[in-house]
Structure formats: structure tokens, C-alpha cells
Amino acid sequence: MEYDLVLEGKVVTPGGILDAEVGVDEGVVAEIGHGVKGYRRIATERCLIFPGFVDMHVHLREPGWEHKEDFRTGTEAAAHGGVTTVVDMPNTPIPTTTTAALEEKKRLARAKAVVRVEFQGGVVVGKFERIPELAKGVVSFKLYLSETTGTTPFPESELGTALKEIARTKRPVSIHCEDQSVIDKMRESLRGVDRPDVNCDIRPPSAEVIAVERVVEAARTADGVRANVCHASVGETISLVKKARADKLRISCEAALHHLYFNREALLANRMLNTNPPLRREEDRQALLVGIRNGSVSFLVTDHAPHAEDEKRGGGPSGVPGLDDFGHVASWLIRSERVDPLTLAMVASSNPAAHLGLSDRGSIAVGKRADFAVLDLHSPEVVRNEDVRSKCGWSPYEGREFPGRVRWTVIGGTTLVDDFEPVS
């Protein structure tokens, strides 16, 4: 049989890295082997063929903040970085807390998106009856325990109840873990202080640790809940998650690209790197890297949070983009930080797909969707803002050289990045 497309090279599969050919028929993987024939062939010399990356923490900003990003520009940035599935967060001006708001987002995504878009649902105190219906259209829920862009803190007193209601839906929940009372106290004590890294002190490690401890305790009362700690930034968070898992709780954590790559000192040279939670000490960054290597960190995410460049340069909102650079940072993790490619495939593809119940993707196997991120580990590239596909037009990694980059991105057998070049 002759397939629509064949990719040949080093294929990263659950069983190991294979020198093989992958045949694609009608958008799915039809055969993995040798002598596979196809109408179109991609020979991926010196590359690794990964399952398409699944980024479960993305802010696409639409509707309401289209000057920052929209479904087209955000998903074009995703394809540029090898990300074939994104999960959009609910904190837009019209939050994804009702089925009507969710359906409007889905309508916009269908019209504009070039990669697969899934959604997280927000939870409103006093409106828990919305959760079962919203669960039918989302892959996960999201709670914010502190203020951040477009949110108000979810009250600690309602956390246990919310987790119980979410657990009944069999959907997981991701939680932004920072304690608002700590933030308020530190903000007051640092009023008038103007340093590039002052947000690191306003939102100290203790704010995250206290919030994670509360999530763990609440999870003990919510039988079966699957909770993910968003953008872990301190080593103690990983320790708390490991201990919770040892106690048979279904708690995991994710690490964002920028927390893995930058430490607090980077803020002294570049205020644009301000995020929530903020960049941390070098020892925390190293702990996150160890967590990626040994499996203590389950998911690799961008927390893609684009803001217009003039907003950021004016000391504006926290958050950095990341989708364009997913492949760059993945290459750095493999080449410079000794992350095994099989581990990278787990944290960037198979783990998030399994966590979200997306059984049709996340690995390269017969019957799975033909979504691939082909990473050239031997093609260094310096990041330039003019190459960014995100509408925000800038990258936190501008001027940095990475050892590799995405050479092909394929979604359902359709090529969106072809030999390094985005397909318009």
C-alpha cells in the first residue's frame, strides 16, 4: 500500500528510539516499519521524530484581548514550536465559566486555529452547579488561588468543595498555587520599592509552598481528584508533590520553559521576564531540571502568556510568551541539560495527553493521530523577535542561541512547518 505521507528517521516511540519509517493514511499513523511507501516522503536526517507536543497551559487571549493574541496567531506560534495541541486557559475578559462562553471560544477556534485546541473551564464560587455541564466540553478545570492576569483569588474555604465537585466529573484540575495573603503582606511591606526583581519578593517561595500544602490537604478530602500544580517554581513544591503521591494522592506538577531556563538574576537585565510566579533562585531552577530528568515533574508547558511589547516595556502585566520557542528549549534540554529524548517525549507529549484523556494522541503508534514535531538537534539558531509568529512579536529568549529547532511540524498528516519554514 502507498500512504499519503511517510516520515523516515529516528522515531521516538514509547518502546524506544527506532530507525524506521512512519506511514500516514487519512490523518493517522497506519504503519511503522521499513520499506513503507508513500506519495510524499520526508527524510529527517540528523533529527528526532517526536509525537506532536501537547502544551496543557496556554493563554490564547481571545475573546477580549485580541491585541495580545488570537486563536490564529497563537496556534501559528504553536506550530512554529512543534506544539500540535494546546489547552487554552479560562481567564479571558469573558471567562470560560459558562457553556455559552465555552461555545463561543470553540467557534472562534474552529474558524482560526491551525493546531488542535482544547479548553480548561473556570470555576465560580456559588455556581458549582455549572461544573457538570461545563465538564462535557472541557478537558480540565482551572482554579487560581491568587490574583494574576484577569483573575480574582479562589477562596481557601471553598477549595475542598470545588475539588469534590470536579472529582465527580472525572476531569482533572490545574491549580495556580500562590497564597494571596502572603502576597498582600509582602506588597504592603515593599510599597514604593522599584527594582527589576521586586515581584520575586512580593510573591516569595513561601506563597507557593503554603498554597501547595493547602491543595494537598484539600485533595485528601476529595476522593479521586486529579490535581496538577501549575508552573512549579521552587524545589520544595516538587518535594511536596512527591510526598503526596507517596501517600497515594493523584497530584502532579508541571514546569514552565522560562522557570527551567532563567533564574532570578536574569530579571536584573531584563524586566520583560516578569512572571507569576516569578523566576527563582538558581538552586530552584536546578531542582526543576532534576525533576524533569527523574520524572518528579510530569508535564512540560509554556504558560504562554503574551502581552504586547509596549505593555511589557511599560512595566505592565506579568507573563511571557513561549509557544514559538518550545522546540528551542526542548533541544536545549536534550543537548545541554542531559534530558533523555524518551523523557522529553513523556513530559511534552504522552503524559499531558494521558492526563487530559486525549487517548488519540501523545505517542507515535499505529492508530494514533499523525501529529509530529521533528526536532533537528544539530541546527543551532539564535532567537530573533522578527521570527516570532505570536502576535505579541517578542520572545523572552531573544538573542539566545539554542542547539536545535523544529524542522517539521505535521498535524494529521498536514505539514505546517516544512524544512524550518512555516507554511502560510
N, C-alpha and C positions, 0 to 999 in steps of 0.2 A: 504494500500500500504506500502511496505517496501522500505525505501530510502537507498541511498548509505551510508549516514552518518547522525548521529543525535548528536547534542550537547545539553546537558541539564544543566540548571543552571540559573543564574541571567543574563537575556539578556537585554542589553542596547538598547532600541528602541526609535524612535522619540516620542512615546507616554509615555515613562517612563521605569522603570526597571521592567521587568516581570520575575516571576518564570515560566519558560517554557522550551519547547523542540523545537529545530530548525531542521527540516528535509531538507536535501540537496539532490537534484537529478540533475545529469548531470551538476554539477558546479554552480547551482543557488539555492537560497532558495525556497523551494517548499511548506513548511508548518511551521507555528509557532503555537504551542498549547500544548496539553497534550496527552499522550498515543501514541505519534509518534513512529513508528517502523523503525528500520534501521539495515543494515547488520553490521555496525560498530557504536559504541556509545562512546562518550567522556563525562564523568561525571565531570563537572567542579566545584567541591565543593570549597567553600570559594572564588571563582573567580568571575570576571565580564566579560561577553562576549561582547566585543566591535565589531563594524564593523571594518574591517581592516583599519589601519591608512593610511592616504594619505598625504605624505610629498611632498609639492609642491616646495621645494627648496633644491636640491641635486646636488652635483658636483661629477659625477662618473669618470671623468678624461680621459675617453677613447673616441677617439684615441689620442695618443700623450704623455700621462703621465701615462702609464700603470704601472710604478714603484710605483706610489702612490695608484692607484685603477684601477679596470676594472669592466666591467658590471657584471661578476660573483661574484667577492669578494664584491663589493658594494651592490649587491642585496642580497647576503647571510647575510651581516650585517643588511640590512633592515629587512629581515625575523626574525633575532635574536631579533630585537627590536619591532616586531609586525607590521611593516610597509609593506603593501601589494601593494601599488602603490607609485612609486617615479617619480618625474619630474626632468629630467636632464637639467642642465644649459648649455648655448651655449658657454661658454668661455673655450674651449679646444684649443690646438695648431692649429688645423684646425677648426675654429669656425663654429657653426651651423647657418650660414648666407646664405647658398645656399641650394637648393633642393638636390644637389649631396652630400653635407656634411651630410645633414639630413638622406638621404637614407643609407649612409654608417654607421651612428650610429645605425639606425634601424636594419641593417643587423647584426651588432655585438651584439646588444641587443637580437635579436631573437635567436642567437646561444648560448648565455651565461647566460642571466638573468633568475633568479628563481622567481622574483616577476614581477608585471606589471610595465613597463617603458613607460612613456610619455615624451614629449620633449618640451622645450621652444626654440623659434627661436630668433636669434640675428638680429639686425637692423644696416645696414651700411649707413652712410650719403652719399648721392649721388646715392644710389642704392635702393631707396624706391619702385621702380617698382618690386622688388623681393618679397615684402611683401604679395601680394595676393596669389601668388603661394605657398610660404612657409606656409601660414596660413592653407592650406589644410592638412598639415601633422603635425602641432604642436597644442598644447592645449593653448599656451600663447606665448607672446613675452617678451623679456628682454632688458632693457636699463640700462647702467651703467653711472652715472653722474660723477664718479671719477675713478681714476686708482685703480685697485685691480688685483688679480692674473689673468694674461692673457688678460687684457683689456686695452683700452685707453678710456679717458672720452668722453662721447657723448656731443657734443656742445649744450649749452643752447639755442643758436639761432635757432637750428633745432628741439627743443623739441616739440613745438606746432605742427609743420608739421608732425612729426613722430606719435604723438598721434592721429591726424586726420586720417592718413593713416591706422593705426592699428584699430581705431574705425570702419572703413568701413568693416573690415573683421569679425566683431562681436567677435573677440578674445580679451581676457583681456591682460594687460601688467603689468609686475612686474618691479619695478624701484629701483635700488641701489641708495639711496639718500644720497650722500655726495658731498659737493661743493669743486671742485678741487682747486679753487683759495684760499680758506681758508687753505686747506691742504698745498699748496705750500708755503704760507706765514709762517705758523707755522713750517714747516720743516726747512725753512731757519733760523728762529729765534732760533730753538733748535738744530742747526747743532753742532755735537760733544758731545751732551748730551747722556749719556749712563745710562739709568735707565730701570728697567724691565717694567715700565708702561709709558715710554715716548711716545709710539704710541697713548695713550689716550689724550695726549696734542697736538700731531701732527694732530690728527683727532678729534677735540673737538666737544662737543654737537652742537655748532653753525653751524658747517659744515653740519650736518644732518638737522637741523631746516631750514636753508636757502634753502637747496635743496628741502625739502618737500614743503616749501612755493612756490617755483618755479613750482613744479609739480602741485600743486593745481591751480595756475594761468593758467598754460598751459591747464589743463583739462577743464577750463571754456570755452576754445575756440574750444574744440574737442567734439562735440555733441555725447553723448552716450558712450564715452570711459569708460572702467572699469579698473581702475588703482590700483595696490597694492603696498604699500610702503614696500620694503623688510626689514627684520630684524630691526624693530624699536628698538631703544636702549635708547631713552630718553623720559621722561614723556611728554614733550612739543609736540613731534611728535603725540602722541595719542590725545592730545587736538586739534591739527591742523586737524587731520583726522576726529574727531568727528564734528568739526565745518564745515568742507567741506561737510560731509554727511547731516548735518542740512541744508546746502544750496542746497541740492538735487544733489550733485555731487556723482558719483559712485566710491568713493575712500575708500579703506580698508587698513589695515596694518597687518603684521604678526610679531610674536615674535619667536626668536630662543631659543632653550633649554638653551644654555650657557648664554644668557643675562638674562634669568629668574633665573638661579641657582647661578651664580657667580657675584660678583661686582668687582670693580677696584682693591680693596685691594688684591684679590686673585692672581693678576699678580705679586705682590711683592714676593710671594713664588714660583710662577711657571710661567716662561716666555713662556712655551708651550701654555698658554691660550691667546696669542696674536691673535686678530682677527680684521677684518674690517667689520663694525665699531667696535671699541674696547669696552671692558667692561666699565661700567659706575658706577656712584656713587650709594650708597645703596638706596637713595630716588628714583632714576630712576628705579632700579630693582623692588622696591616695586610698582611703578606706572605701570610697565608692568604686574605684578601679578594681580593688581586690574583690569587692562584692560582685562586680560584673564577671570577673575571671572565675570565681568559685561558685557562682550560682545563687549567692545570697540576694543579689538584685535580680529580679525576674524579668524586667522589661526595660528596654532602651527607648527613650522618647525624645522628642524635640521640645515639648512645651512651646511650640511655635506660637509666639505672641507678638505679631508685627504691629508696630506703630510707625507713623510717618516720621521721616528723618528729622523734620523741623520740630516735631513734638518732643522727640528724644533729646535733641541738642538743646532744647529749651528747659531741660530738667524735668521733662514730663513723665508720663506713666512708666511703671516697671514692666519689663518683658523684652525679650529679644526674639527675632525670627530664627528659624533653624532648618526648615524643610529643604532649602536649596543645598544645605551642607551635610545632610545625613550621610551621603556616601563618602564625603571628605573625612568626617570624623570616624566613620566605620573603618576606612583604610588606615587611619592613624591608630585606632585601637588594635588592629591586627598587626601592623608593621612595627609600631613604636611601643605599644603597651602590652604586647605578648598575649593578646586575647585570641584564643583559638577560633578559627573560622566556624567550626561547628557550634561553639558557644555563641558567637555573634549571630548565627542563624537562629539560635534558640531565643535570645533576648530581643532580637529585632523582628522576628517573623513568627516562629511556631508558638512561643509562649503567649504573646498577645492574642494571636488568633484563637488559641485554645481557651484562654481566659474569657474571651468575648463570645465564645460559642460559634466562631466562624470556621466551621469544620471543612469548608470547601477551599481553604487557602492556608498559607503559613508554612508549607513544605512543598518540596518537589517530589511528587509521587503520581502515579497513574490515577486519573480521575480528578485530580485537583485542578483548580483554575490555573491557566497558563500565565501566571504573573511572575516576572523575573526581574531581579536587579543584578546586572552584570558589572562586577567591580574590577576595574583594572588597577592592580596594586603596584604597578610599575610605571605609572604615568603621572609624575608629580604635577601639581597645579597650585598656583598662587591665587587665592580668592580675591576677586575684584568685584566691587559693588556693581559695576556696569554689566556683569554677567548674571546678576540675581534676577530670578523670574518673579519673585514675590513683589506685589505692588508697592511694598514699603521701600524697595530699592536699595537696601543696605544689608550688610551681613556683619555679625559680631566678629567674624573671622577675617575680615578684610585685611589684606596684606600678609596673611599667614600662608605658608606653603604646606601642603599636605602630600603624603607619599602616593596617593592614588585618588581615583574619582570614578563616577559611574560612566560606563561606556555605552551600555544599552539599558533601557527600561522598557519592558514589554508587559502589556496588560491584556489578558485574554487573547494573546497572540498578535495584538496590535502594537507596533513599535512606537513609543513616544519619545525616546531618546535613541538616536541611531548613530553609533560610532562617535560618541561625545556630543553630538549636535541635537538639540531639541527639535522635534518635528512639529512644525506650526500647524 
